Amino acid sequence: MADADTRDRLIQCFAAVFAQLDESEIPRATKFSVGAWDSLANFSLMTVVEEEFSVRIEPEDLDRFVSFDLILDYLEQKSRVS
Protein backbone atom coordinates (compact mmCIF):
# COMPACT_ATOMS: atom_id res chain seq x y z
CA MET A 1 0.00 0.00 0.00
CA ALA A 2 1.29 3.43 -0.92
CA ASP A 3 2.38 5.77 1.82
CA ALA A 4 -0.31 8.48 1.88
CA ASP A 5 2.23 11.27 2.40
CA THR A 6 4.34 10.13 -0.56
CA ARG A 7 1.22 9.78 -2.69
CA ASP A 8 -0.07 13.25 -1.75
CA ARG A 9 3.31 14.85 -2.37
CA LEU A 10 3.55 13.18 -5.77
CA ILE A 11 0.05 14.42 -6.64
CA GLN A 12 1.27 17.95 -5.90
CA CYS A 13 4.29 17.42 -8.18
CA PHE A 14 1.98 16.33 -10.99
CA ALA A 15 -0.33 19.29 -10.33
CA ALA A 16 2.62 21.68 -10.66
CA VAL A 17 3.61 20.27 -14.06
CA PHE A 18 0.17 19.36 -15.43
CA ALA A 19 -2.01 22.23 -14.24
CA GLN A 20 -4.76 21.19 -16.68
CA LEU A 21 -5.36 17.92 -14.78
CA ASP A 22 -7.95 17.78 -12.05
CA GLU A 23 -6.44 16.40 -8.85
CA SER A 24 -8.77 13.39 -9.05
CA GLU A 25 -7.34 12.49 -12.50
CA ILE A 26 -3.70 12.54 -11.43
CA PRO A 27 -3.50 9.06 -9.80
CA ARG A 28 -4.67 7.54 -13.11
CA ALA A 29 -2.37 9.69 -15.26
CA THR A 30 -0.12 8.02 -17.79
CA LYS A 31 2.11 9.34 -20.52
CA PHE A 32 -0.45 7.96 -22.97
CA SER A 33 -3.56 9.51 -21.36
CA VAL A 34 -2.16 13.01 -20.81
CA GLY A 35 -1.65 14.83 -24.10
CA ALA A 36 0.74 17.36 -22.57
CA TRP A 37 3.05 14.63 -21.21
CA ASP A 38 5.85 14.93 -23.75
CA SER A 39 9.61 14.61 -23.21
CA LEU A 40 9.90 18.17 -21.90
CA ALA A 41 7.04 17.66 -19.45
CA ASN A 42 8.62 14.36 -18.36
CA PHE A 43 11.90 16.14 -17.66
CA SER A 44 10.07 18.91 -15.77
CA LEU A 45 8.16 16.35 -13.73
CA MET A 46 11.32 14.48 -12.79
CA THR A 47 13.01 17.75 -11.77
CA VAL A 48 10.07 18.62 -9.51
CA VAL A 49 10.05 15.08 -8.07
CA GLU A 50 13.81 15.22 -7.39
CA GLU A 51 13.42 18.50 -5.53
CA GLU A 52 10.34 17.43 -3.56
CA PHE A 53 11.69 14.03 -2.50
CA SER A 54 15.42 14.83 -2.37
CA VAL A 55 16.26 11.96 -4.71
CA ARG A 56 18.55 11.73 -7.71
CA ILE A 57 16.93 10.22 -10.78
CA GLU A 58 19.40 9.03 -13.38
CA PRO A 59 18.72 10.27 -16.94
CA GLU A 60 18.50 6.70 -18.22
CA ASP A 61 15.61 6.09 -15.79
CA LEU A 62 13.45 8.89 -17.25
CA ASP A 63 11.96 6.63 -19.93
CA ARG A 64 10.73 4.19 -17.26
CA PHE A 65 8.37 6.75 -15.80
CA VAL A 66 5.26 6.59 -17.92
CA SER A 67 2.59 6.69 -15.21
CA PHE A 68 1.80 8.08 -11.78
CA ASP A 69 1.83 4.55 -10.36
CA LEU A 70 5.29 3.69 -11.73
CA ILE A 71 6.75 6.89 -10.31
CA LEU A 72 5.07 6.24 -6.95
CA ASP A 73 6.47 2.69 -6.91
CA TYR A 74 9.95 4.03 -7.69
CA LEU A 75 9.77 6.57 -4.84
CA GLU A 76 8.55 3.95 -2.39
CA GLN A 77 11.43 1.65 -3.34
CA LYS A 78 13.89 4.53 -2.90
CA SER A 79 12.49 5.30 0.57
CA ARG A 80 12.85 1.65 1.65
CA VAL A 81 16.49 1.60 0.52
CA SER A 82 17.40 4.90 2.25
KOLLUMZA-470847 format. One record per residue (C-alpha): residue number from 1; residue in one letter; x, y negated, z negated. Coordinates in nm, 4 decimals, decimal comma. Layout:
% residues N
+-----+----+----------+----------+----------+
!   i ! aa !       c1 !       c2 !       c3 !
+-----+----+----------+----------+----------+
! NUM !  a !        X !        Y !        Z !
...
+-----+----+----------+----------+----------+
//
This chain:
% residues 82
+-----+----+----------+----------+----------+
!   i ! aa !       c1 !       c2 !       c3 !
+-----+----+----------+----------+----------+
!   1 !  m !   0,0000 !   0,0000 !   0,0000 !
!   2 !  a !   0,1293 !  -0,3426 !   0,0919 !
!   3 !  d !   0,2379 !  -0,5773 !  -0,1825 !
!   4 !  a !  -0,0312 !  -0,8481 !  -0,1876 !
!   5 !  d !   0,2232 !  -1,1272 !  -0,2405 !
!   6 !  t !   0,4343 !  -1,0129 !   0,0557 !
!   7 !  r !   0,1221 !  -0,9784 !   0,2695 !
!   8 !  d !  -0,0067 !  -1,3250 !   0,1748 !
!   9 !  r !   0,3311 !  -1,4853 !   0,2366 !
!  10 !  l !   0,3548 !  -1,3180 !   0,5769 !
!  11 !  i !   0,0052 !  -1,4422 !   0,6637 !
!  12 !  q !   0,1273 !  -1,7951 !   0,5896 !
!  13 !  c !   0,4289 !  -1,7420 !   0,8178 !
!  14 !  f !   0,1979 !  -1,6328 !   1,0988 !
!  15 !  a !  -0,0330 !  -1,9285 !   1,0327 !
!  16 !  a !   0,2621 !  -2,1682 !   1,0658 !
!  17 !  v !   0,3609 !  -2,0265 !   1,4064 !
!  18 !  f !   0,0171 !  -1,9357 !   1,5427 !
!  19 !  a !  -0,2008 !  -2,2231 !   1,4244 !
!  20 !  q !  -0,4764 !  -2,1190 !   1,6676 !
!  21 !  l !  -0,5362 !  -1,7925 !   1,4783 !
!  22 !  d !  -0,7946 !  -1,7775 !   1,2055 !
!  23 !  e !  -0,6442 !  -1,6400 !   0,8854 !
!  24 !  s !  -0,8768 !  -1,3386 !   0,9054 !
!  25 !  e !  -0,7344 !  -1,2487 !   1,2498 !
!  26 !  i !  -0,3703 !  -1,2537 !   1,1425 !
!  27 !  p !  -0,3496 !  -0,9064 !   0,9799 !
!  28 !  r !  -0,4674 !  -0,7544 !   1,3107 !
!  29 !  a !  -0,2374 !  -0,9694 !   1,5261 !
!  30 !  t !  -0,0122 !  -0,8024 !   1,7793 !
!  31 !  k !   0,2109 !  -0,9344 !   2,0519 !
!  32 !  f !  -0,0451 !  -0,7965 !   2,2970 !
!  33 !  s !  -0,3559 !  -0,9505 !   2,1364 !
!  34 !  v !  -0,2157 !  -1,3011 !   2,0811 !
!  35 !  g !  -0,1650 !  -1,4827 !   2,4096 !
!  36 !  a !   0,0740 !  -1,7356 !   2,2569 !
!  37 !  w !   0,3047 !  -1,4625 !   2,1213 !
!  38 !  d !   0,5849 !  -1,4931 !   2,3750 !
!  39 !  s !   0,9605 !  -1,4606 !   2,3207 !
!  40 !  l !   0,9905 !  -1,8171 !   2,1904 !
!  41 !  a !   0,7037 !  -1,7665 !   1,9446 !
!  42 !  n !   0,8616 !  -1,4364 !   1,8361 !
!  43 !  f !   1,1901 !  -1,6140 !   1,7663 !
!  44 !  s !   1,0074 !  -1,8913 !   1,5770 !
!  45 !  l !   0,8164 !  -1,6349 !   1,3726 !
!  46 !  m !   1,1322 !  -1,4481 !   1,2792 !
!  47 !  t !   1,3007 !  -1,7750 !   1,1771 !
!  48 !  v !   1,0065 !  -1,8624 !   0,9510 !
!  49 !  v !   1,0054 !  -1,5079 !   0,8070 !
!  50 !  e !   1,3806 !  -1,5221 !   0,7393 !
!  51 !  e !   1,3417 !  -1,8504 !   0,5531 !
!  52 !  e !   1,0339 !  -1,7427 !   0,3565 !
!  53 !  f !   1,1690 !  -1,4034 !   0,2503 !
!  54 !  s !   1,5425 !  -1,4828 !   0,2368 !
!  55 !  v !   1,6258 !  -1,1963 !   0,4713 !
!  56 !  r !   1,8553 !  -1,1726 !   0,7708 !
!  57 !  i !   1,6928 !  -1,0218 !   1,0781 !
!  58 !  e !   1,9399 !  -0,9032 !   1,3381 !
!  59 !  p !   1,8723 !  -1,0268 !   1,6939 !
!  60 !  e !   1,8502 !  -0,6700 !   1,8219 !
!  61 !  d !   1,5609 !  -0,6094 !   1,5794 !
!  62 !  l !   1,3452 !  -0,8886 !   1,7255 !
!  63 !  d !   1,1957 !  -0,6635 !   1,9926 !
!  64 !  r !   1,0729 !  -0,4194 !   1,7259 !
!  65 !  f !   0,8369 !  -0,6751 !   1,5803 !
!  66 !  v !   0,5258 !  -0,6588 !   1,7917 !
!  67 !  s !   0,2588 !  -0,6688 !   1,5206 !
!  68 !  f !   0,1796 !  -0,8079 !   1,1782 !
!  69 !  d !   0,1828 !  -0,4545 !   1,0360 !
!  70 !  l !   0,5288 !  -0,3694 !   1,1725 !
!  71 !  i !   0,6752 !  -0,6894 !   1,0306 !
!  72 !  l !   0,5070 !  -0,6240 !   0,6955 !
!  73 !  d !   0,6474 !  -0,2688 !   0,6905 !
!  74 !  y !   0,9949 !  -0,4029 !   0,7687 !
!  75 !  l !   0,9769 !  -0,6569 !   0,4844 !
!  76 !  e !   0,8552 !  -0,3945 !   0,2386 !
!  77 !  q !   1,1430 !  -0,1646 !   0,3341 !
!  78 !  k !   1,3887 !  -0,4532 !   0,2898 !
!  79 !  s !   1,2485 !  -0,5295 !  -0,0569 !
!  80 !  r !   1,2853 !  -0,1650 !  -0,1653 !
!  81 !  v !   1,6493 !  -0,1602 !  -0,0518 !
!  82 !  s !   1,7397 !  -0,4901 !  -0,2251 !
+-----+----+----------+----------+----------+
//
